[in-house]
């Protein structure tokens, strides 16, 4: 009498033997390939869990660098007199209208200090991919805006009236990371008009 065994329940790598009465017998021997595969899958799952945990920690570190006004990672971070990190254009605009800290609402002076370590840390976090996409995306958009403004400035200094118009409009509306500045906007409009292109 032969024993019928479903192949679906065994790997092709499991050793199969014939019994003396010609019945099929599956010999349960530890399969080294199967064990290695299970170990690898376990290690991959463990690595993924560690990566998610590290990413979560890095994301919460990035939260400490968020500007309290824009709630985004600053491109041009500065430290206010309250010791907090701000996006320069946002805190400049704030201090034009108020004399208080956006974080504590206590009175605050207008002195701002460069924060180069904050900038390099933020840049490293974003470039490493350790920051969540929503925070990194906003930062990357801001960086692109900064590049556009730099390109317009260079072109405007070279006499490009269209670039002057772009700068004037951006200053007037507070676009592309520039603070609202009507005086600067008028100057760019005036310079552009001299080139008869505005």
PyMOL commands that set and color helices and strands:
alter all, ss='L'
color gray80, all
select helices_A, chain A and resi 7-9+32-63+88-97+116-128+133-157+161-173+182-194
alter helices_A, ss='H'
color red, helices_A
select strands_A, chain A and resi 16-18+24-26+77-79+85-87+113-114
alter strands_A, ss='S'
color yellow, strands_A
deselect
rebuild
show_as cartoon
